[in-house]
Each structure stands twice: as C-alpha cells, then as structure tokens.
Amino acid sequence: MDLYKEAHQLGILTEFYDGQGQRRVTDEAALEIIVQAFPRPTPHRLLSGAIVIRSGQPARSRLNEAAQLPVVWTIKRGDVEVASGEAGEALVEWPADLPAGSYRLDLVDASSCREDVPLLVAPEKAFVGDFDRGWLLAVQLYGIRSGRNWGMGDFTDLANLITLGAKLGADGVGLNPLHALFDDRPGDFSPYAPNSRLFLNALYVDVDQAPGFRKRPDSKVLAQLRQADLVDYKGVAALKWPALRAAFKAFMAMPDSAEAAEFKAYRAERGELLARFTCFEVLRHRFQQPWWEWPAEWREPDAARCAALLNGPDRREADFVAYVQWLAERQLRHCRELAHRLGMKVGLYLDVAVGVQSDGFDAWNEQGAISRTLSVGAPPDPLNTVGQNWGLAGFNAPGLELKNFEPFREMMRASMRHAGAIRLDHVLGLKRLYLVPHGFPAKQGAYVQMPFDALLAATAMESVANECIVIGEDLGTVPEGFREQMADWGLWSYKVMIFERDDNARFRDVDAYPPNALVTLNTHDLSTYAGWRSFGDLTTKRALDIDPGETDEERWRALGLWDEVLRHNAIERNDVYSAISFLSRTRSRLLAVSLEDLLGVVDQPNIPGTIDEHPNWQRKMPVAIEGITGAIDAEALKAATAERISPAGV
C-alpha cells in the first residue's frame, strides 16, 4: 500500500501548519517510522470508529455508505450480551438505557462484513465541582525545605503545607506530577518523564513514618542534604533506599500487625496491575537493559510467568517494591484525608504528565497502545522556534481502540485516586498528538489524530466515578472548536495571565476569564512573577543561547499594559499580591498561587529545551516550610484572595 495512503488511514496528517504559520510536510523517512509504530486495526467499513453515547442525549449513529443493509448488531459487556437489534436504514438508534461503562459493539451487514468497535456510555459531563470559587497553593513538592525531611520535600511536608494552606484560606494544594520514576536512575528526576503514571514516586515517602523503620542515617549527611540549594536526588536516594529496605525487613517480621493487614488489603485492591509492576521492577534491575532487549520470554507481560516469578526466589524483592508503593499511597491518602478534615473544597490538585519513558513500566505493559519508538512533542512556535521533542512515549489511537480505551481509563483512575482535581498536561493530545520518530529533529514530526470524543467520554466516566475535576492545559496552538468541545464535556480550561492578551497584546480584563477554568500567573515552564518583572527569564535564556521569543522592548510594553489593566481595576500597585488580587476577581472558579511567587523567587523551575544547562526540577525554596508564614505577607495574601476564602480559612 502507498505510504501516504496508509498514513491517512491511520489518521496521520502528512502536512500541517506549525505555530509560526509555516507549512510543513513530514519527511518520508520519518513518516515510514511513524506508520510502522502503529498496530494495524481492522479497517472501518460499517462505522467510522468508536461509538459514544452520552447520558440525556440522542443515542444514534450513521452507518458508512459501504454498509449493506440490513445490519445486525450486538452489544456485549465482557462476554455478556446486553442488547441486540437490526438496522434497516443508515441511521441506527442504540439503546438509551445502558448503564455507564465500556462495551463492544459487533455488527454484521447483508454482505457478511463483520466489524467490532468500542461503545462507551458516558455521563453527560465530567464532574465540575460543587463550589463557587476558591484558590490553591501551588508547589513543587521536591523543592520544599524543612527541618525534618531528608533533603527533598516529602508527604509529611505536604501534610504541613495543607495545614498552612488552610490557615491562609486555600482550598487545596497543587503539586507537580507524583508519578513513579526510576529508583536506580537518580539523573532521571523530571516529574514529567515518568517510569509509570500508574504508580507513585517513592522518594516522596517520609521514611520516619514507615512501619518497621528504626534508625535515622548520619545526622551530618542529612544536614548537608537539607542545606543544599539544589535537591541532590542521588544523595537522597542513597539514604532513603537502604533505610526503606531496613524498614521493610523489620516490617516483614511483624506479620500479625494491623499494618500488615493493611498492606495485604492494598495488594489485593491494586491486584494484577501491581503484580505486573513489581514483576517489571524486578526484571528491570536484573537485566539492566531496556525491556525490548530482555530475553524473549520477558519482552511482553505474561500473567503466568509473572506469577511464577513472584512466588519464586525473587518474591522478597517484589514484596519490597509493593511495600514502598503501599507507603507512598498510604501517606498520600492521609494528606487527602487531612485536606478534607480541614474543609478544603478541592484538597489535592495533581498534575498528569503527557507521556512516559519508552523503557518504563507503562510502555512495557501496554505495548500496543503506547508507541515506544515515537516521542510526543510540539512543532515550531514563537516560544520554541525549532520545535520540541519531549522524549516521551504517548498513546496511539489504534492501540487504544483495540483495548477498548482501558489503558487510558486506567491511567486516569490512577491519577484521580487521591485528587480532587487533576490537570492534564498538553490536553490537546486528546485530539491530536505531534509525534517525532527517535533520531529525528523536532520539526520532522507529524500530527496524528486521536479519537477525541471517545477520550473525552472516558475522561468524563472516570471524573464522575472519582468526583474529580479535570483541568485541561490548553495552551499553545489550539484547533478551532477544541475549547468549546472540551467545555461541552465539562473539562475546565487553563488560563495563564501572561498569555491572556488580545490581538493588540493588551491583557484581558477580569470579565474575559471563563468560570470553569483554573487561572494562574504562570506555569512551571514559564517565568515566575518576580522573574517576569525583572527580565530574569530573558537574561537566563539568552545566557543559555535560547531564543526567549521576546525582546526587552516587548517586555517593557507588556509590563506597561499589565499596569494599565491593574489600574483599570483600581489596583494601584503591581506587586505579586496586586496581581493575585486581579486574578482573584475573575469569574474563574479556581486560582492557583505558586509558592515561588509568594516568596519572590526569580528563577523558574524548568526551562524547556534544556537538560544539563539549567538545574531543572532541582531548585529548592529559599526558606524552610517552618518559616514560610514569616517570609510572606499573609495578611496581604488573605486580602488579595478575600472573595475566595473558604470557611476553613476564616
């Protein structure tokens, strides 16, 4: 088959316009790799793809012109038939009373052509929350200093941040992704490049609170790790992992304890997924190679082989992997429960990475639905003129459809387990993903269409089931109608003050912000407020030989226009509390205030396009958590957020 025709059938767009308005045609060599990375689904002859039924809306679909009437159809949930019928015309009415969930729809037309597609029955909308307006304290958890942690922020620090936030009137704490990283690769510490989005980063465990823990490490080493201005992940790991193993050994000697029963219940709850993860971790440490280079019998997950491994000589190592995951879940759950006891409307607001590392658990576990040879990225735009390659493997449409979208739903469920709200990084990926083959520059990628309606339906299903608000990071080049469709499904928008400007570069006023949105001054990839006002971001990027996408003259003009909109709202000053006051007046139901901004930090947590040139994901806060109240103007913050203060903070 012709390469370009095959690409078209797989939803691959072979040409597009990038963020700078330049027409791009995908290189043929790159296109061939993208095409070969996708599983080959059965061609859709009778229907165009997955069927989505929304509660309260007409449940009907139109058959393709190739379908020969009549068409006999059967709906199954697992192996159980729940409905059947015959369509004598092109417009088919589906049962309107199916419970929410995932089904398979089997069709056979008069020519004996058979087709099997997913059918998703979803709520009309995602969970949208039951409060008016509130605000969140946003932090990079790893960067929290305290007098008791082991050199990086942990879940006890998070509990203390929740208590602090409640006193300030916040309705939750927003965090960087907490996904599992590689325990033996302390150089891979980006929270947005996980081993797995289904499990947690165990370095956030407070070892002192681990059942079985007895003895702290050398106090001098702990003091050095705490006092360092950057997180020393290697040093922290060198202390935490031996301490966790010692705690685990003592814990396993207490089989009749209440904690042992809790651990057993956790393993039963997480079931086969946790078993595969522990199996993967044991194998990864054994072979010390990417999983596609392992012995053939282990290159794909196999339930029987995993069960044999988990009951063999490696059982204790697998138990340890499960133990540290249980600790992380246990401590994070306690944080969620604390937030609820304090009356916070949201509790935890967690970030979800757009993809995973290709040699990690998720890519091994879902090889059909995750394309390991392709990286998610973005084409050139004004802020990143050469494009972006994030080095992350993402979902592919054919593989998700073959698995009834369960890998996506599983990832959403894991992200929502302890969250009152989540943010989907690069939510545009639900409609189309920009994929770059390994070894090619970012500008040589291609857009691939995703089953947008089906993914929105799956998101709504998990959102309602977990009572979790979903916020889509919808920045950048947004296709026409995307935000409207996202809003129609109940997903919130993400509004960043720096970008909220009209065609004349003037900042939008408070009434321009939509209600169902999270509004903030910046993001982890953008300048802090102090850095923006001081030109610190421009200076840093130029020193790194990165085009900042803005001249000094343009920044001076932006600052003047910002002051102008503040004065229009009778806000005479332009400090960070004035900026927060402006955003607090918007209709947007959530406001996120970063701890960096409250502490006047100039340097941003991450500079896209850099690896070793800048200490991304390593900077600590300038003061310890015990001193934050004295380092910020708490009264000014309360005044700025007065319209949003929750009863818990009054």
N, C-alpha and C positions, 0 to 999 in steps of 0.2 A: 504494500500500500504506500502511496505517496506520503512522504514525511509530513508535509504541511496539512494534508487531509486528515492524517491520523492525529496530528496535534489538535486540529479543530474538533474532532470527535471527543477528545479528552478534555475539552474546554480550555485549551492553551491558546492564549492570544499571541500571535506571532509578531504583531506590531502594535505599538501604543505611543501615546504622547507622555513624556515624563513631566516632572513637576516644574520644569523650565519651559514647557511648551514645545520641546523638540521631539520630532517624530523618531521613533526607534524601531528598528527591525531586528529581531533576535537572530544572532549568528546561527548558521545551520548546524555547526558542530555542537554548540550549546543546546540547541533545540533537540537534537537527537538524544542527548543525555537526559533531558527533562522528560521526553516521551518514554524512554526506556525505564525511567524510575517509577512509572505508574503501573499498578496492576491493570489487567485488561478485563473490564466488566462486560457483561452481555450487552450488546447494542440495544438501545431502547427503540423498539418498533411500535409498541402499543401505547405506551405512555412516555412522557418526556423525562421522567425521573421519579424521585420520591414523592409521595403524596402527603400533604399536611392538612389536617383537619383542626380548626380552631373552635373552641367552645363558643357557642352562641352565633356562629357564622355558618353560611351555607356550606354543606359538605358535598362538593361536586367537582369533577374533573373532566376535561375534554380528551378523548382518545385521539391519537395521532391519525393522520389520513391513511397511513398504511394498514391500520387495523381493519380487518374484515368482520363485519357484524354477522351474527351476534357474538358478543364476548362474554364468556362465563368467568366469573371472578369468585375468589375465596379469600377470606381474611383469617389469618391464624395468629395466635399469640403463643409463641413456642410451638409445641406440637398440637395445640388445641385449636380446632376450628371454632371461630366465634360468630362468623356471618358469611353468607354466600348469596349470589344472585346472578342475574343475566342482564346485560345491557344490549338493548336493541337499537340504540341510537348513540351518536358520538358523545353526548353529554351524559355522564354517569353520575347518579346520586348514590353517595355512600351512606351507611347507617349513621344517624345523628346522635345515637345514644351510646357510643363506645366509650368506656372509661379511658381516662388519660393514660398514655403509655405507648410502647413501641410494638408494632405489629409487622407482619409480612403480608403483602398482597400478591396473590397468584392469579394470573389471567391467562386465558386460552381463547384465541379468536377462531373464526369459522375455518381458517386455513390450517388450524392446529399449531399456530405460532404461540409459543408459551413464553411468558415473561414473569419475573418475580422481582418486586420492588419493595422498599420500606414504606410503611404507612405510620405516620406519627400523629397521635391525637394529643393536642396540647391545650393548656389553658388559653384564654383569650389574650392574656398579657402576663408578663413576668411580675413577680412581687415588687410593688412600688413603694412599700413602706406605709406606715400608719401615723406619720408625724408631719408637722408643718415644716419647720426649718430648724437646723442645728449646725454645729461645727465640729470638726475633728482636729486633733493634734496629730500631725504627720511627722513620722520619724524614720530614720534609717536605723533599725534596731542594732545592727552590728556596731554602730558608732557611739552607742551610749556608754558613757563612763559611769562608774560607781565605785564606792569604797569596798564592795564585796565581790564584784564579778571577777572573772579570770582573764581579763584583757580584752573582752568584747562584750557587747550587750547580750543579755540572755533573757529567759522568760520570767525570771523574778524581777529583773529591771522593767520588763514590760508591765508586770503587775503594779509596780510602783509608778510607772508612767500613767497607767489607767487611774490610779488614785489621785495623782497630781492633776490629770486632765479633768476629772470630775470636780475637783475643788475649783478649777478655773472656769467651769461651766461647759466643758466639752462633752459631746455625746458619743465619743469613741476615740480610738487611736488608730491611725492609718500606718501601715507598715510596708516596707519593701517585700518582695516575694520571700516566702519562708521555705521554698522548695528544697528537696534533698539535693545536695551537691555530692562531689566525690570525696570521701573521707581521707583517701590517700593521695589526693592531688591538691594540696593547700594553695597552689598557684591558681587554681580554677575557683575563684571566690566570687565571681559575678553572680548575684542572686537571680539575674535574668538568663543565665546559661546553665540550667539545672541538669542533673542526672535524671531526676524524675519530678514531675509535677504532681504525682500521686502520693508522695511521702514528704517528710519534713527534714530540714537541716538540723542534724543532731548537735551541732556545735552551739546551738541556742539553748541547749539543756543546761539548767543550773545543777551542776554535779552535786553540790552540797545537799540538794533536796532529793537525790536519787536513793530509793530504798536499797540498803546494802552498803552505802558509802560510809567510810570510816575516817579517812585521814586526808587532810589537805596537803598539796605539794609545798615545796620550799617557799617560804614567805618572800624571800628576796626576788625569786624569779617572778612570782605573782606581782610584786610591786613594780618590777620593771615593765611587765606587760601592761599593767594598768596605766602607768605614767607615760608610755609611748604615745606620740601624737597620731600615729597610724596603727591600725589593727595589724598585729603580727599573727596572721592566720596559722602559719606554720608553728609558731611558738605556742599559741593557744591549743592547737591540735595535739602538740607533743605533751601537753599536760592533761588535757581532757580525756583523750582516748585511753591511756593507761589507767586513769582514775575510774573511768566508766567500766573498764574490764575488771578492775578490782572490786568495784561495787557489784557488778554482775555475779562474780564468783561468790561473794557473800550472800547475795540475794538468792541464788540457786540453792543455797544451803538452808533456806527457810521456806520449804515447800508448803507449809500449813498456814502461812501468814495471810492476812487479809489482802496484802498487796499481791501475793502470788495468785490468789483467786481473781483479782482484778486483771492481772496480766493474762491469765488464761482466757478470761472473757474478751479481752481486747483482741487476742489472736483469733478467737472464734468469730468475732464480728468482722474483722478485716479479711478473714478466710483465705481463699485461693490466691487473691491478689498479693497479700502479704507473704504467703508462702513462695510465690514466684519471685518477689523482690528479694527475700532472704536468700533464695537459691542463686539468683543473679549475682548478688554481692559476694557470696562465697566463691562462685566461679570466676568473677572478675579479679578477685585477689589471688586466686590460684593460678590463672593463666597469664595475667599481666599483659594482656593484649586486647585490642578491640574485639567485640564479640563475633564479628564476621571472620576473624582469624582463629577462633577457638576450634577444637576438634569438632568434626561434622555433627556428632550426636548432640552437641550443646548449642549449635548456632541458632536454633529455634527453641522456644519454650516447650517443654513436654511434661505434662502433669505426672505421668508415671515415673519418669526419670527424676523429676524434682522431688517427688515423694520419697523415692529411694535414697536420694542424697540427704534429705532432711532427717532420715531415720538411720543414717549410716555414721561413719567416723566424723563427718563434718557437722553433725547435729548441734554440738555445743556452739560452734561458730555461728550457725544460722539462728540459734536461740539468742545469741548476743545481738545480732542485727535487729531481731524483733524487739528485744529488750530496750534498746536505745530509741527505737521508733515509739514504743509504748511510753517511755519517759517524756519524749517530746510532745506527743499527743496529750498526755496527762497534764503536763504543765501548761500547755496552750489552752486546754479545756478549762483549767482553773482560772486562767485570765479572762476567758469569755464569761464564765460564771460570776467573777468579780465585777465585771462591767455591768452585767445585768442586775446584780445586787445593788449597785450604786445608781441604778436608774438611767443608765445611758441608753439612748434611743437606738444606737447602731452597735456599739460595742467594738468589735474588731472590723476594720476595713482593710482587706488583704489584696495585694497585687498578684496578678497571674501572668506569668511570662508567656510570650507569643510562641515559644517553641522549646525544644530540648536539645541537649547534645546528642549527636548521632551515635556515640558509643555508649550511651547511658541505658538505664533500665527501660524507659518508655519506648525507645526506638527498637530495642530487642523484643520487648513484649508485644508490640503492635507493628510488626514489620510491613504488613500490607497497608496499614492506614497512615504510617509515618515514613516519609521518603528520606532515607539516611544520606543519599548522595546529593541532595539539594539543600541549599540554605535559604532561609527566609531573609528578606532584606527590603530595600526600597530603591527605586530609580533615582537618578539625579534630581535635586531640587535646590532652591536658592540657599538653604542652610547647609546642604551636603552636596556640593556640586559634582562629585564623582560617583554619587550613589552610595548605598550602604549594603554591606553584607554582614549580617549579624551572626553568622556561623551556627545557626540553629536549625534543626530539622523540624518541619511542621507537618500537620495532617495533609492528606491528599483526598480529593473528593471521591474517586472510585473506590478507594480502600474503605472510607467511612461508610459509603453506601452498602458495600458488601457485608460490613459488620453491623448494619442497622444503626449506625451512628453511636453505638455503645462506647467506643473508645473516647469520643468527645464527651459524652454524658458522664463517664467515669471520671474524667479529668475535672469536670465542673463539680461533681459531687465532692471530690476530694478537696477542692478549693473552698467549698462552702461549709465544710464540716464544722468550723468554729467561727464563721464570719457572719456578720450582719449585713455586710456589703462587700462586694469584690469589684476590682477594676480589671477589665480585660485589656491587657496591653495590645495595641495595634488591632482594635476591633474590626478594622477594615478587612482583616484576614478572614472574617466570616463570609465575606462576599467575593473577595479575590485576594490571592497571595502573590507577591512578587518573589519568584524563586530564582536562585542563582546556582548553576552547577558548580561543584567543587573545582577549584583551579581556574575559574574564570573571573574577570573583574566584575564588579557590581553592575556596571552599565550593560553587561551582556546577559542579563536575566530576562525573564518573561513573566507576564501576569497570567495566572491560572484562575479560572472561575471556580467558585465554591458554591455548594448548594445552600444559598443564603437563607431561604425560607425554612429549610429543614434544620439548619443550625440555630436559627432564631427560635424555632419550636422546641428544640432540645434544651436550649438555654432557659426558655420560659418554664418548661417542665421541672427542671432542677431548681430554678429560682423559687417557684411556688412551693415545691416539696420541702425546701430548706428555709423558707421565709427569708430569703437573702436578696437584697437589692443588687442589680448588675449595672455597673457603670462602664460604658464603652469608651476607650481612649480613641476618640475620633478626630485626631489632629492630622494635618498634612493634606494631601490631595484626596479629596473625598468625592466619589462618584455622585452624579446627580441623583437625588431622591434617596440616597443612602440614609441620611439622618432621619428623614421622615419615616422610612420603613422601620428603622431601629426604634424610633419613638412609638410607632404604632404597636410594636410588640412589648412596650413597657420598659425598654432599656434606656437608662439615663445617658445623657451626653456629658462630655468632659470639657469644661471651659477654662482656659488658661488666659489670665488677664493680658499677658504680653502679646498674645495673638488676637485678642478680641478688638479688631480695628476695622474700620470701613475702607472703602476704595480710596479714600483720601488720607489713609493712615491715621485717622483720628480714632481715639479709643471710644468704644461703645459705652453708652450710659447705662445706669443700673437697670433701666426697664428693658434693655435689649437681651438680658440673660433669661433663658427659659426656666420654668420651675423645676422640672425633672432633670436636674443637672448637678454635678459637683463643680464648684468654682474654686479656683486657686490662683495664687500669684505666679506660680512656676511649676516645674516638674524636676525630677532628679536629673534629667538630661539638659536642663536649662540653668541659666544663671540664677543665683539667689537674688533676693530683692536688693541687698546691700551691694552685691557684685554688679547688678544691672545699673544701679545709680552711680557707681564709682567707675564704670567701664572695665571692671576687673575681668569680666569674661572675654571682652575683646582683646585685652592685653595678653591674657593667658593663651588664647587660641593663636594669636599672631606669633607668640614666642614658640609655639609648637608647630609653626608653619602650616596652620589650618586657616582656611578662609572663613572668617566669622560671619560672612553674609551680611555685614552691616558696617558702614563707615562711622567714624566719630561724628561727622555732621548729622548723619541719620539718627544716631543715638541721642545727640543733643536735641534734635527736633522731637524725637519720641518722648524724651523727658519733659519737654515743654508742653506737649499735647497731653501728657498724663497729668501734669499740674493743672492744666486747663480744665479737664473733666473733674478733677477733685474740687477745684474752686466752684465749678458749676453746681456741685452738691454741698456747698458751704463747708467744705473741708479745706482749711487754710494751710495746713502743714502737709508735707509729703513723706513723712517718716513711715516706717512699716505699720504702725498702728493706724495711721491715717489710711493707708492702702487697705488694711484689713477692714476698717470701718466702711469704706466704699463697697467692697465686695460683700460685706455683711448685709448691706441694704438691698442687694439684688433679690429677685424672687427665687433664685436657685436654692433648692432645699438643703443642700449640704455645702459647707465651706470648709476647705482643708487649709490649715495654717501650719507651715513647716517649722519644726524646732530650729532649723538653721536660720530662718528669717527672724524668729524671735530673739535669737542670740547674736544677730548681726554678722553671721558668717559670710565671708565674701566668696570663697571657693565652692563650686558646685560639686555634688557627689560623683558625677560621671560626665566625661566629655566624650560624646560619640565619635568614633573614628580613631580613638587612641587605645593602646593596650598598656605598654610599659612607659609611655611618655608622660603619663599623668597618673597619680595614685587613685584611680577609680575604685570605688567601693571600699576604701580603706580609712578615710578621714573620720576622726572622732570628733565629738562635740567639744568645744573649748572648756566646758565646765562639767563637773560630775552631776548626776541626777539629784544628789542631795543639795546642790547649790543652785539649781535652775530657778526656783522661786525667787531667790535673791538677785539673780542675774537678769531677769526680765522685769518689765513693768506690768505686774499682774493686774493692777487697777486699770491701766490703760487698755490692756487686753480685754478685760471684762467690759469696759465701757465700749470698746470697738465692736464687741460681739453681743451687746446688751439685748438686741432684738432676738437673738438666737439662744440665749442662756436657758438651759434646761432646769427643771425644778431641782435636780440633784446638785446643781452648782449654786443655787441661791442661798 
